[in-house]
Amino acid sequence: MTIEKPAKPSLEERIYNYVMNGRVVKSIIRSGYPNTPRNQMLMVATNVFLHLHPTRINRTHVKITHTFCLGGLSFFMFLGLTITGVLLMFYYVPSVERAYEDMQAIQSTVRFGFLMRNLHRWMAHSMVLLVFMHMMRVFYTGSYKPPREFNWVVGVLLLVLTLLLSFTGYLLPWDELAFWAITVGTQMVGSAPLFGEANRFILIGGYEVGANALIRFYTLHVIGLPLITTVFMAVHFWRIRRDGGLAKPL
Ligand code: HEM
């Protein structure tokens, strides 16, 4: 009597079994269905995005009026600015000959260009406002007090970086407003005591705003400052967790 070998499962069957046996799902969701407090906490703690949040929070922190989500909204603006900024980079060349024309083209001929440019502008204005309002919220709830004083200092740096991002972006359209605003702004740097003039020279790459200033501001705006801001934001969020989550109401 001959015993027949069982037929080898096809590739489709193997993939189906693999998924249905739960190995793929289990490799992603390791904590089981989140229907118990333990599984819910594990789910948050083991997820790369959710682990930024604590697994337990004070009841008052769920109320929208505690933070008004101002810090979260500032971060949201930063993400939106990064996406719209990268899209604008496809059409904008930071040269004295092309910058203004490229801006006009983005506004008039590039598909969704008008929308992208205006989203970028409004989100930039909003971010400055939101960061400032977030700072006021932190101040009025006394959340800057120990052990959160270090995070307050990181926050101040984030505010300065936000303002610098806004300032460097202002020159890029290369129109009259941009040119004179940056001329006045950098002259203010120049009037600072001791190293003022030297700093102004380094900032604009010469004695007056021109091609060197444009390329310097562009590089700072699209690479230097966003990178530094990302690092400080990571420290800021990490610090919130290390300080035991948000400050409790007074
Ligand atoms: C790019 C700028 C900033 C971003 C994206 C940001 C983000 C956040 C987020 C998401 C939170 C959690 C609570 C909330 O949403 O309000 C937070 C908390 C905090 N932020 Fe900011 N922040 C920024 C700037 C600042 C500034 C300018 C300051 C102060 C000078 C600051 C100081 C703090 C402090 C002390 C906390 C802890 C508050 C508490 O425990 O209640 N942050 N930040």
Residues whose N, C-alpha, C, O or C-beta is under 5 A from the ligand:
A	BS01	HEM	T67 C69 L70 G71 G72 S74 F75 V131 M135 V138 S143 Y144 R148 N151 W152 G155 V156 L158 L159 G245 L246 A247
